């Protein structure tokens, strides 16, 4: 009976996380074209968000993303971070469907494999028997995680060289969204322990890290090709909270009923599937309506990968 009750809570958490993913990635569909048409000189400046906030379509997308946050909090209050973060990858399937309609093309074999991998990995995690916990982490561990992730997030803002680097933007955006996932979990823990003021503090921290992530993400949309930027950023914003969950929130993979091997295998499958979807041009089309590079559009390079266009899509947890 206990296992059934816990399993029911996990399923409810998965449902809430799936709904949150639809909100987050639906927001990408609405916002991407507006970000692409904004002045590139505003990259990594708050003026960029102020300019975009004056556009109804972008504002509607922002509202949809905000709507997803309470759903994410509900998911984190019912299910472990190790399950919730990978479940957010389900939103990539929404982008795949939207992109297929925009291009008027059938979904290819690689995309179906990616969608199947994400679905199979999430289902495997649900049946792995991971236990939800509201255990509060130590202040030292919280500080170490926040300093580490915050330092990488700040790099594009403090270094001119990093500002023009795709990899710095990928790492900064991924770490910012990973930090917002951790602070969201900390908010639910404080509420569970009856500390509303502490929860408010973590809510403000979540808003700050999400805003920085959005600013970096929007700048990446303007400057770099989504098929190169999206997969590694997706991996970071999904894998980092999951990797830190056992250290911060006492999520013991070793005690999972399916065993730690099943947990690790399922996570790898989700990450691989998400990477395949993130590199799909149909998913790119959903986040960059119209596809392709506009005439005279600025080009950049990622390492030695060659010339790239603009755009970025992916789950922003």
NULO-419599 format. One record per residue (C-alpha): residue in three letters; residue number from 0; chain; x, y, z. Coordinates in pm, 1 decimal, decimal comma. Example, Ala and Ser with C-alpha at 12.3 -4.5 7.8 and 13.67 -1.06 7.14 Angstrom:
<recs>
<res:ALA; n:0; chain:A; x:1230,0; y:-450,0; z:780,0>
<res:SER; n:1; chain:A; x:1367,0; y:-106,0; z:714,0>
</recs>
This chain:
<recs>
<res:UNK; n:0; chain:A; x:0,0; y:0,0; z:0,0>
<res:UNK; n:1; chain:A; x:282,0; y:239,7; z:85,9>
<res:UNK; n:2; chain:A; x:451,1; y:173,8; z:-248,5>
<res:UNK; n:3; chain:A; x:119,5; y:247,3; z:-427,9>
<res:UNK; n:4; chain:A; x:82,4; y:580,2; z:-241,7>
<res:UNK; n:5; chain:A; x:437,2; y:686,2; z:-319,9>
<res:UNK; n:6; chain:A; x:396,8; y:576,4; z:-679,7>
<res:UNK; n:7; chain:A; x:77,2; y:779,7; z:-704,8>
<res:UNK; n:8; chain:A; x:261,1; y:1088,9; z:-579,4>
<res:UNK; n:9; chain:A; x:536,6; y:1034,9; z:-833,1>
<res:UNK; n:10; chain:A; x:282,6; y:1005,0; z:-1112,7>
<res:UNK; n:11; chain:A; x:115,5; y:1328,4; z:-1001,7>
<res:UNK; n:12; chain:A; x:455,7; y:1497,6; z:-993,1>
<res:UNK; n:13; chain:A; x:529,9; y:1372,5; z:-1343,7>
<res:UNK; n:14; chain:A; x:197,5; y:1506,0; z:-1468,5>
<res:UNK; n:15; chain:A; x:268,5; y:1847,9; z:-1316,8>
<res:UNK; n:16; chain:A; x:620,5; y:1850,3; z:-1462,8>
<res:UNK; n:17; chain:A; x:484,8; y:1757,1; z:-1806,2>
<res:UNK; n:18; chain:A; x:232,6; y:2041,4; z:-1789,4>
<res:UNK; n:19; chain:A; x:512,3; y:2279,4; z:-1682,4>
<res:UNK; n:20; chain:A; x:724,8; y:2162,9; z:-1976,8>
<res:UNK; n:21; chain:A; x:441,1; y:2239,4; z:-2217,6>
<res:UNK; n:22; chain:A; x:419,9; y:2591,0; z:-2074,2>
<res:UNK; n:23; chain:A; x:796,3; y:2649,6; z:-2092,5>
<res:UNK; n:24; chain:A; x:838,9; y:2521,0; z:-2445,9>
<res:UNK; n:25; chain:A; x:514,1; y:2677,4; z:-2563,8>
<res:UNK; n:26; chain:A; x:664,3; y:3005,7; z:-2447,1>
<res:UNK; n:27; chain:A; x:968,4; y:2938,4; z:-2666,9>
<res:UNK; n:28; chain:A; x:746,4; y:2906,5; z:-2972,9>
<res:UNK; n:29; chain:A; x:590,5; y:3245,3; z:-2898,1>
<res:UNK; n:30; chain:A; x:908,4; y:3427,6; z:-2799,4>
<res:UNK; n:31; chain:A; x:1176,0; y:3304,9; z:-3037,6>
<res:UNK; n:32; chain:A; x:1082,5; y:3510,0; z:-3344,7>
<res:UNK; n:33; chain:A; x:1059,9; y:3826,1; z:-3135,5>
<res:UNK; n:34; chain:A; x:1402,6; y:3764,0; z:-2984,3>
<res:UNK; n:35; chain:A; x:1549,4; y:3700,8; z:-3328,2>
<res:UNK; n:36; chain:A; x:1427,6; y:4036,7; z:-3462,0>
<res:UNK; n:37; chain:A; x:1557,4; y:4239,6; z:-3164,8>
<res:UNK; n:38; chain:A; x:1866,7; y:4458,9; z:-3194,2>
<res:UNK; n:39; chain:A; x:2174,9; y:4234,2; z:-3150,9>
<res:UNK; n:40; chain:A; x:2357,1; y:4520,7; z:-2980,4>
<res:UNK; n:41; chain:A; x:2123,6; y:4478,1; z:-2681,8>
<res:UNK; n:42; chain:A; x:2255,9; y:4128,0; z:-2611,1>
<res:UNK; n:43; chain:A; x:2312,9; y:4052,2; z:-2238,7>
<res:UNK; n:44; chain:A; x:2156,6; y:4386,0; z:-2139,6>
<res:UNK; n:45; chain:A; x:1839,0; y:4433,7; z:-1938,7>
<res:UNK; n:46; chain:A; x:1731,7; y:4677,7; z:-2209,3>
<res:UNK; n:47; chain:A; x:1681,3; y:4372,9; z:-2431,9>
<res:UNK; n:48; chain:A; x:1415,4; y:4231,7; z:-2199,4>
<res:UNK; n:49; chain:A; x:1253,5; y:4574,2; z:-2161,6>
<res:UNK; n:50; chain:A; x:1236,9; y:4609,2; z:-2539,1>
<res:UNK; n:51; chain:A; x:1090,9; y:4261,5; z:-2583,2>
<res:UNK; n:52; chain:A; x:839,9; y:4316,0; z:-2301,8>
<res:UNK; n:53; chain:A; x:676,4; y:4584,3; z:-2517,9>
<res:UNK; n:54; chain:A; x:585,7; y:4319,3; z:-2778,2>
<res:UNK; n:55; chain:A; x:252,3; y:4140,9; z:-2712,1>
<res:UNK; n:56; chain:A; x:363,0; y:3805,4; z:-2856,0>
<res:UNK; n:57; chain:A; x:678,6; y:3794,4; z:-2644,6>
<res:UNK; n:58; chain:A; x:484,3; y:3907,4; z:-2338,0>
<res:UNK; n:59; chain:A; x:228,3; y:3632,0; z:-2394,5>
<res:UNK; n:60; chain:A; x:510,9; y:3379,8; z:-2404,9>
<res:UNK; n:61; chain:A; x:655,9; y:3520,5; z:-2082,8>
<res:UNK; n:62; chain:A; x:315,5; y:3484,7; z:-1918,5>
<res:UNK; n:63; chain:A; x:295,3; y:3123,2; z:-2031,0>
<res:UNK; n:64; chain:A; x:640,1; y:3053,8; z:-1886,9>
<res:UNK; n:65; chain:A; x:540,6; y:3215,8; z:-1555,8>
<res:UNK; n:66; chain:A; x:229,5; y:2996,5; z:-1551,7>
<res:UNK; n:67; chain:A; x:455,9; y:2693,2; z:-1576,0>
<res:UNK; n:68; chain:A; x:647,3; y:2780,1; z:-1258,5>
<res:UNK; n:69; chain:A; x:372,3; y:2691,0; z:-1005,4>
<res:UNK; n:70; chain:A; x:330,5; y:2363,2; z:-1192,2>
<res:UNK; n:71; chain:A; x:704,0; y:2301,9; z:-1155,6>
<res:UNK; n:72; chain:A; x:683,3; y:2379,3; z:-783,4>
<res:UNK; n:73; chain:A; x:396,0; y:2132,1; z:-750,4>
<res:UNK; n:74; chain:A; x:602,3; y:1869,6; z:-931,0>
<res:UNK; n:75; chain:A; x:903,4; y:1928,1; z:-703,1>
<res:UNK; n:76; chain:A; x:682,1; y:1900,7; z:-395,5>
<res:UNK; n:77; chain:A; x:559,5; y:1557,7; z:-506,8>
<res:UNK; n:78; chain:A; x:849,2; y:1394,8; z:-691,5>
<res:UNK; n:79; chain:A; x:1230,3; y:1394,7; z:-665,9>
<res:UNK; n:80; chain:A; x:1446,4; y:1635,1; z:-866,9>
<res:UNK; n:81; chain:A; x:1602,4; y:1330,8; z:-1034,7>
<res:UNK; n:82; chain:A; x:1265,0; y:1261,6; z:-1196,9>
<res:UNK; n:83; chain:A; x:1123,7; y:1613,5; z:-1242,4>
<res:UNK; n:84; chain:A; x:1413,4; y:1765,8; z:-1438,0>
<res:UNK; n:85; chain:A; x:1428,8; y:1489,6; z:-1704,0>
<res:UNK; n:86; chain:A; x:1048,9; y:1500,4; z:-1736,4>
<res:UNK; n:87; chain:A; x:1078,6; y:1861,7; z:-1853,0>
<res:UNK; n:88; chain:A; x:1241,3; y:1722,9; z:-2168,5>
<res:UNK; n:89; chain:A; x:893,6; y:1607,8; z:-2274,3>
<res:UNK; n:90; chain:A; x:837,1; y:1967,0; z:-2383,4>
<res:UNK; n:91; chain:A; x:1081,0; y:1908,9; z:-2669,2>
<res:UNK; n:92; chain:A; x:823,5; y:1675,4; z:-2822,4>
<res:UNK; n:93; chain:A; x:582,3; y:1971,7; z:-2830,9>
<res:UNK; n:94; chain:A; x:845,9; y:2172,8; z:-3017,8>
<res:UNK; n:95; chain:A; x:893,2; y:1882,0; z:-3258,5>
<res:UNK; n:96; chain:A; x:521,9; y:1875,8; z:-3342,8>
<res:UNK; n:97; chain:A; x:505,0; y:2254,3; z:-3377,2>
<res:UNK; n:98; chain:A; x:814,7; y:2263,2; z:-3596,1>
<res:UNK; n:99; chain:A; x:683,2; y:1987,2; z:-3819,0>
<res:UNK; n:100; chain:A; x:365,6; y:2188,3; z:-3879,2>
<res:UNK; n:101; chain:A; x:562,7; y:2506,8; z:-3949,0>
<res:UNK; n:102; chain:A; x:781,2; y:2334,1; z:-4209,0>
<res:UNK; n:103; chain:A; x:501,2; y:2115,7; z:-4344,7>
<res:UNK; n:104; chain:A; x:728,9; y:1811,9; z:-4319,6>
<res:UNK; n:105; chain:A; x:686,4; y:1463,7; z:-4177,7>
<res:UNK; n:106; chain:A; x:878,0; y:1380,6; z:-3862,6>
<res:UNK; n:107; chain:A; x:1193,8; y:1187,9; z:-3947,9>
<res:UNK; n:108; chain:A; x:1331,4; y:867,3; z:-3801,1>
<res:UNK; n:109; chain:A; x:1591,5; y:1046,7; z:-3588,2>
<res:UNK; n:110; chain:A; x:1325,4; y:1270,4; z:-3433,8>
<res:UNK; n:111; chain:A; x:1098,5; y:974,4; z:-3358,9>
<res:UNK; n:112; chain:A; x:1392,7; y:799,1; z:-3194,3>
<res:UNK; n:113; chain:A; x:1462,5; y:1109,6; z:-2985,5>
<res:UNK; n:114; chain:A; x:1099,8; y:1139,6; z:-2877,9>
<res:UNK; n:115; chain:A; x:1083,2; y:768,5; z:-2796,3>
<res:UNK; n:116; chain:A; x:1406,8; y:789,3; z:-2596,2>
<res:UNK; n:117; chain:A; x:1281,9; y:1081,5; z:-2388,1>
<res:UNK; n:118; chain:A; x:951,4; y:905,1; z:-2320,8>
<res:UNK; n:119; chain:A; x:1113,9; y:571,3; z:-2239,7>
<res:UNK; n:120; chain:A; x:1372,9; y:731,4; z:-2010,8>
<res:UNK; n:121; chain:A; x:1112,5; y:927,6; z:-1815,2>
<res:UNK; n:122; chain:A; x:888,9; y:621,2; z:-1777,1>
<res:UNK; n:123; chain:A; x:1188,3; y:415,8; z:-1658,8>
<res:UNK; n:124; chain:A; x:1269,9; y:681,2; z:-1397,9>
<res:UNK; n:125; chain:A; x:909,9; y:672,7; z:-1276,4>
<res:UNK; n:126; chain:A; x:932,3; y:297,4; z:-1218,8>
<res:UNK; n:127; chain:A; x:1281,9; y:313,0; z:-1069,1>
<res:UNK; n:128; chain:A; x:1125,6; y:369,3; z:-728,5>
<res:UNK; n:129; chain:A; x:1306,6; y:693,3; z:-643,5>
<res:UNK; n:130; chain:A; x:1186,1; y:840,9; z:-317,5>
<res:UNK; n:131; chain:A; x:1077,7; y:1201,8; z:-275,8>
<res:UNK; n:132; chain:A; x:1231,4; y:1392,2; z:14,8>
<res:UNK; n:133; chain:A; x:1193,6; y:1735,2; z:172,3>
<res:UNK; n:134; chain:A; x:1522,9; y:1711,4; z:360,7>
<res:UNK; n:135; chain:A; x:1692,8; y:2051,0; z:388,7>
<res:UNK; n:136; chain:A; x:2055,2; y:2062,8; z:269,1>
<res:UNK; n:137; chain:A; x:2335,5; y:2212,5; z:477,3>
<res:UNK; n:138; chain:A; x:2417,0; y:2580,3; z:432,2>
<res:UNK; n:139; chain:A; x:2769,1; y:2492,6; z:318,5>
<res:UNK; n:140; chain:A; x:2650,5; y:2271,0; z:36,1>
<res:UNK; n:141; chain:A; x:2394,5; y:2526,8; z:-77,0>
<res:UNK; n:142; chain:A; x:2661,8; y:2797,4; z:-80,5>
<res:UNK; n:143; chain:A; x:2906,6; y:2580,8; z:-274,7>
<res:UNK; n:144; chain:A; x:2648,0; y:2495,3; z:-540,8>
<res:UNK; n:145; chain:A; x:2525,1; y:2854,7; z:-567,5>
<res:UNK; n:146; chain:A; x:2877,0; y:2997,9; z:-597,4>
<res:UNK; n:147; chain:A; x:2979,5; y:2741,8; z:-857,2>
<res:UNK; n:148; chain:A; x:2672,6; y:2780,2; z:-1077,3>
<res:UNK; n:149; chain:A; x:2651,5; y:3155,5; z:-1019,8>
<res:UNK; n:150; chain:A; x:3014,0; y:3210,4; z:-1123,1>
<res:UNK; n:151; chain:A; x:2961,7; y:3037,8; z:-1457,1>
<res:UNK; n:152; chain:A; x:2635,8; y:3228,5; z:-1510,1>
<res:UNK; n:153; chain:A; x:2810,9; y:3560,1; z:-1446,9>
<res:UNK; n:154; chain:A; x:3099,0; y:3491,2; z:-1686,6>
<res:UNK; n:155; chain:A; x:2935,0; y:3631,8; z:-2005,8>
<res:UNK; n:156; chain:A; x:2845,2; y:3950,4; z:-1817,1>
<res:UNK; n:157; chain:A; x:3192,2; y:4020,6; z:-1675,2>
<res:UNK; n:158; chain:A; x:3418,1; y:3901,9; z:-1958,3>
<res:UNK; n:159; chain:A; x:3406,7; y:4060,7; z:-2303,9>
<res:UNK; n:160; chain:A; x:3574,4; y:3756,2; z:-2453,8>
<res:UNK; n:161; chain:A; x:3317,7; y:3521,3; z:-2295,8>
<res:UNK; n:162; chain:A; x:3037,2; y:3749,0; z:-2416,3>
<res:UNK; n:163; chain:A; x:3116,0; y:3659,0; z:-2776,4>
<res:UNK; n:164; chain:A; x:3172,5; y:3289,5; z:-2711,6>
<res:UNK; n:165; chain:A; x:2897,7; y:3039,3; z:-2782,5>
<res:UNK; n:166; chain:A; x:3035,7; y:2798,8; z:-2524,1>
<res:UNK; n:167; chain:A; x:3031,6; y:3068,9; z:-2253,5>
<res:UNK; n:168; chain:A; x:2667,9; y:3144,3; z:-2336,2>
<res:UNK; n:169; chain:A; x:2582,2; y:2773,6; z:-2340,0>
<res:UNK; n:170; chain:A; x:2746,0; y:2719,7; z:-2000,0>
<res:UNK; n:171; chain:A; x:2606,9; y:3041,5; z:-1853,8>
<res:UNK; n:172; chain:A; x:2250,9; y:2974,9; z:-1967,0>
<res:UNK; n:173; chain:A; x:2261,3; y:2609,9; z:-1862,8>
<res:UNK; n:174; chain:A; x:2396,2; y:2695,2; z:-1517,4>
<res:UNK; n:175; chain:A; x:2144,5; y:2977,4; z:-1467,8>
<res:UNK; n:176; chain:A; x:1850,0; y:2749,2; z:-1542,3>
<res:UNK; n:177; chain:A; x:2003,7; y:2469,9; z:-1332,9>
<res:UNK; n:178; chain:A; x:2036,0; y:2714,0; z:-1042,4>
<res:UNK; n:179; chain:A; x:1671,8; y:2819,5; z:-1082,5>
<res:UNK; n:180; chain:A; x:1568,3; y:2453,6; z:-1061,0>
<res:UNK; n:181; chain:A; x:1762,8; y:2408,2; z:-736,9>
<res:UNK; n:182; chain:A; x:1624,4; y:2726,8; z:-579,9>
<res:UNK; n:183; chain:A; x:1273,0; y:2619,6; z:-680,2>
<res:UNK; n:184; chain:A; x:1327,0; y:2292,8; z:-495,4>
<res:UNK; n:185; chain:A; x:1459,6; y:2482,3; z:-192,7>
<res:UNK; n:186; chain:A; x:1143,5; y:2695,7; z:-199,5>
<res:UNK; n:187; chain:A; x:923,9; y:2385,9; z:-177,1>
<res:UNK; n:188; chain:A; x:1136,8; y:2252,3; z:109,6>
<res:UNK; n:189; chain:A; x:1096,6; y:2573,0; z:308,6>
<res:UNK; n:190; chain:A; x:720,4; y:2568,4; z:252,8>
<res:UNK; n:191; chain:A; x:707,4; y:2205,3; z:364,8>
<res:UNK; n:192; chain:A; x:888,4; y:2304,5; z:686,3>
<res:UNK; n:193; chain:A; x:656,6; y:2601,6; z:749,3>
<res:UNK; n:194; chain:A; x:909,0; y:2878,4; z:678,1>
<res:UNK; n:195; chain:A; x:733,1; y:3118,2; z:436,3>
<res:UNK; n:196; chain:A; x:987,3; y:3401,5; z:464,5>
<res:UNK; n:197; chain:A; x:1272,8; y:3170,2; z:370,2>
<res:UNK; n:198; chain:A; x:1057,0; y:3039,0; z:84,6>
<res:UNK; n:199; chain:A; x:1005,2; y:3397,9; z:-34,5>
<res:UNK; n:200; chain:A; x:1381,3; y:3446,1; z:-38,5>
<res:UNK; n:201; chain:A; x:1428,9; y:3139,5; z:-255,9>
<res:UNK; n:202; chain:A; x:1147,1; y:3259,7; z:-477,8>
<res:UNK; n:203; chain:A; x:1333,2; y:3586,8; z:-537,1>
<res:UNK; n:204; chain:A; x:1652,1; y:3392,1; z:-604,5>
<res:UNK; n:205; chain:A; x:1463,5; y:3181,1; z:-858,4>
<res:UNK; n:206; chain:A; x:1331,4; y:3493,4; z:-1029,9>
<res:UNK; n:207; chain:A; x:1682,5; y:3641,0; z:-1049,1>
<res:UNK; n:208; chain:A; x:1850,3; y:3328,7; z:-1185,4>
<res:UNK; n:209; chain:A; x:1567,3; y:3271,4; z:-1432,7>
<res:UNK; n:210; chain:A; x:1593,1; y:3630,5; z:-1556,2>
<res:UNK; n:211; chain:A; x:1968,0; y:3593,5; z:-1609,3>
<res:UNK; n:212; chain:A; x:1912,6; y:3261,7; z:-1785,1>
<res:UNK; n:213; chain:A; x:1646,8; y:3416,7; z:-2006,7>
<res:UNK; n:214; chain:A; x:1878,0; y:3705,8; z:-2093,7>
<res:UNK; n:215; chain:A; x:2162,7; y:3471,4; z:-2187,4>
<res:UNK; n:216; chain:A; x:1923,6; y:3238,0; z:-2368,3>
<res:UNK; n:217; chain:A; x:1770,7; y:3523,6; z:-2568,6>
<res:UNK; n:218; chain:A; x:2115,4; y:3650,4; z:-2664,6>
<res:UNK; n:219; chain:A; x:2209,5; y:3300,8; z:-2780,7>
<res:UNK; n:220; chain:A; x:1889,6; y:3293,8; z:-2989,3>
<res:UNK; n:221; chain:A; x:2011,5; y:3602,1; z:-3170,9>
<res:UNK; n:222; chain:A; x:2367,2; y:3491,6; z:-3236,5>
<res:UNK; n:223; chain:A; x:2403,2; y:3117,9; z:-3279,6>
<res:UNK; n:224; chain:A; x:2257,7; y:2819,0; z:-3459,2>
<res:UNK; n:225; chain:A; x:2006,5; y:2632,5; z:-3244,2>
<res:UNK; n:226; chain:A; x:2117,1; y:2287,6; z:-3363,2>
<res:UNK; n:227; chain:A; x:2461,8; y:2352,9; z:-3214,8>
<res:UNK; n:228; chain:A; x:2364,4; y:2546,6; z:-2901,9>
<res:UNK; n:229; chain:A; x:2049,6; y:2367,1; z:-2785,9>
<res:UNK; n:230; chain:A; x:2178,7; y:2010,8; z:-2719,7>
<res:UNK; n:231; chain:A; x:2465,6; y:2101,7; z:-2482,5>
<res:UNK; n:232; chain:A; x:2256,6; y:2364,2; z:-2301,9>
<res:UNK; n:233; chain:A; x:1978,5; y:2108,7; z:-2260,0>
<res:UNK; n:234; chain:A; x:2225,5; y:1860,2; z:-2112,7>
<res:UNK; n:235; chain:A; x:2357,6; y:2116,6; z:-1863,3>
<res:UNK; n:236; chain:A; x:2022,9; y:2245,8; z:-1740,0>
<res:UNK; n:237; chain:A; x:1893,9; y:1889,5; z:-1702,7>
<res:UNK; n:238; chain:A; x:2199,4; y:1704,3; z:-1577,0>
<res:UNK; n:239; chain:A; x:2339,5; y:1956,0; z:-1326,7>
<res:UNK; n:240; chain:A; x:2035,4; y:1961,3; z:-1091,0>
<res:UNK; n:241; chain:A; x:2009,0; y:1584,1; z:-1117,3>
<res:UNK; n:242; chain:A; x:2377,8; y:1538,0; z:-1038,2>
<res:UNK; n:243; chain:A; x:2352,2; y:1770,0; z:-737,2>
<res:UNK; n:244; chain:A; x:2025,5; y:1622,9; z:-605,2>
<res:UNK; n:245; chain:A; x:2188,6; y:1338,0; z:-406,6>
<res:UNK; n:246; chain:A; x:2433,7; y:1583,1; z:-246,0>
<res:UNK; n:247; chain:A; x:2184,4; y:1858,9; z:-169,0>
<res:UNK; n:248; chain:A; x:1849,5; y:1687,4; z:-121,8>
<res:UNK; n:249; chain:A; x:1952,0; y:1338,5; z:-5,6>
<res:UNK; n:250; chain:A; x:1795,6; y:1165,6; z:-305,0>
<res:UNK; n:251; chain:A; x:1955,0; y:824,8; z:-268,3>
<res:UNK; n:252; chain:A; x:1983,7; y:650,6; z:-602,7>
<res:UNK; n:253; chain:A; x:2129,8; y:347,6; z:-424,2>
<res:UNK; n:254; chain:A; x:1800,5; y:291,4; z:-242,9>
<res:UNK; n:255; chain:A; x:1584,8; y:314,3; z:-555,1>
<res:UNK; n:256; chain:A; x:1373,2; y:1,2; z:-590,8>
<res:UNK; n:257; chain:A; x:1493,1; y:-45,8; z:-947,8>
<res:UNK; n:258; chain:A; x:1855,2; y:-0,2; z:-845,6>
<res:UNK; n:259; chain:A; x:2102,7; y:279,5; z:-926,9>
<res:UNK; n:260; chain:A; x:2191,8; y:124,4; z:-1264,6>
<res:UNK; n:261; chain:A; x:1834,6; y:175,4; z:-1387,3>
<res:UNK; n:262; chain:A; x:1837,9; y:538,6; z:-1270,8>
<res:UNK; n:263; chain:A; x:2165,4; y:615,0; z:-1449,2>
<res:UNK; n:264; chain:A; x:2061,2; y:430,8; z:-1766,9>
<res:UNK; n:265; chain:A; x:1727,1; y:613,5; z:-1778,2>
<res:UNK; n:266; chain:A; x:1897,8; y:951,7; z:-1731,2>
<res:UNK; n:267; chain:A; x:2142,3; y:880,5; z:-2013,1>
<res:UNK; n:268; chain:A; x:1855,0; y:778,1; z:-2242,3>
<res:UNK; n:269; chain:A; x:1666,9; y:1102,8; z:-2167,1>
<res:UNK; n:270; chain:A; x:1977,3; y:1313,7; z:-2229,9>
<res:UNK; n:271; chain:A; x:2052,3; y:1137,8; z:-2558,1>
<res:UNK; n:272; chain:A; x:1691,2; y:1170,5; z:-2671,6>
<res:UNK; n:273; chain:A; x:1681,5; y:1535,5; z:-2573,8>
<res:UNK; n:274; chain:A; x:2005,3; y:1595,5; z:-2761,1>
<res:UNK; n:275; chain:A; x:1861,1; y:1437,6; z:-3076,2>
<res:UNK; n:276; chain:A; x:1548,3; y:1650,5; z:-3053,5>
<res:UNK; n:277; chain:A; x:1742,6; y:1966,4; z:-2974,9>
<res:UNK; n:278; chain:A; x:1950,2; y:1918,0; z:-3289,1>
<res:UNK; n:279; chain:A; x:1643,4; y:1860,7; z:-3509,4>
<res:UNK; n:280; chain:A; x:1573,2; y:2133,3; z:-3762,3>
<res:UNK; n:281; chain:A; x:1200,9; y:2078,4; z:-3702,6>
<res:UNK; n:282; chain:A; x:1248,1; y:2162,3; z:-3335,3>
<res:UNK; n:283; chain:A; x:1461,6; y:2458,5; z:-3443,2>
<res:UNK; n:284; chain:A; x:1178,2; y:2574,7; z:-3669,5>
<res:UNK; n:285; chain:A; x:939,5; y:2586,1; z:-3372,6>
<res:UNK; n:286; chain:A; x:1178,7; y:2810,6; z:-3186,1>
<res:UNK; n:287; chain:A; x:1273,3; y:3015,6; z:-3489,3>
<res:UNK; n:288; chain:A; x:969,6; y:3054,8; z:-3715,7>
<res:UNK; n:289; chain:A; x:1057,4; y:3095,5; z:-4081,1>
<res:UNK; n:290; chain:A; x:1378,9; y:2895,4; z:-4054,9>
<res:UNK; n:291; chain:A; x:1711,3; y:2978,6; z:-4211,7>
<res:UNK; n:292; chain:A; x:1918,4; y:3293,7; z:-4186,9>
<res:UNK; n:293; chain:A; x:1788,9; y:3628,0; z:-4296,0>
<res:UNK; n:294; chain:A; x:1986,1; y:3818,8; z:-4561,8>
<res:UNK; n:295; chain:A; x:2272,7; y:4007,0; z:-4405,1>
<res:UNK; n:296; chain:A; x:2230,1; y:3822,2; z:-4076,1>
<res:UNK; n:297; chain:A; x:2533,7; y:3824,9; z:-3848,8>
<res:UNK; n:298; chain:A; x:2728,3; y:3497,1; z:-3843,3>
<res:UNK; n:299; chain:A; x:2938,1; y:3351,4; z:-3562,5>
<res:UNK; n:300; chain:A; x:3148,3; y:3045,1; z:-3498,1>
<res:UNK; n:301; chain:A; x:3142,0; y:2788,6; z:-3221,9>
<res:UNK; n:302; chain:A; x:3496,7; y:2665,4; z:-3183,0>
<res:UNK; n:303; chain:A; x:3596,2; y:2532,3; z:-3522,7>
<res:UNK; n:304; chain:A; x:3250,2; y:2419,2; z:-3622,7>
<res:UNK; n:305; chain:A; x:3207,9; y:2675,5; z:-3897,5>
<res:UNK; n:306; chain:A; x:2961,9; y:2954,2; z:-3966,5>
<res:UNK; n:307; chain:A; x:2630,6; y:2943,8; z:-3786,5>
<res:UNK; n:308; chain:A; x:2301,5; y:3128,1; z:-3790,8>
<res:UNK; n:309; chain:A; x:2085,6; y:3226,7; z:-3495,3>
<res:UNK; n:310; chain:A; x:1834,3; y:3075,5; z:-3256,3>
<res:UNK; n:311; chain:A; x:1814,6; y:2843,0; z:-2962,8>
<res:UNK; n:312; chain:A; x:1544,8; y:2615,0; z:-2832,6>
<res:UNK; n:313; chain:A; x:1520,9; y:2376,5; z:-2542,7>
<res:UNK; n:314; chain:A; x:1365,4; y:2330,7; z:-2205,5>
<res:UNK; n:315; chain:A; x:1433,4; y:2612,3; z:-1961,5>
<res:UNK; n:316; chain:A; x:1378,1; y:2453,2; z:-1617,8>
</recs>
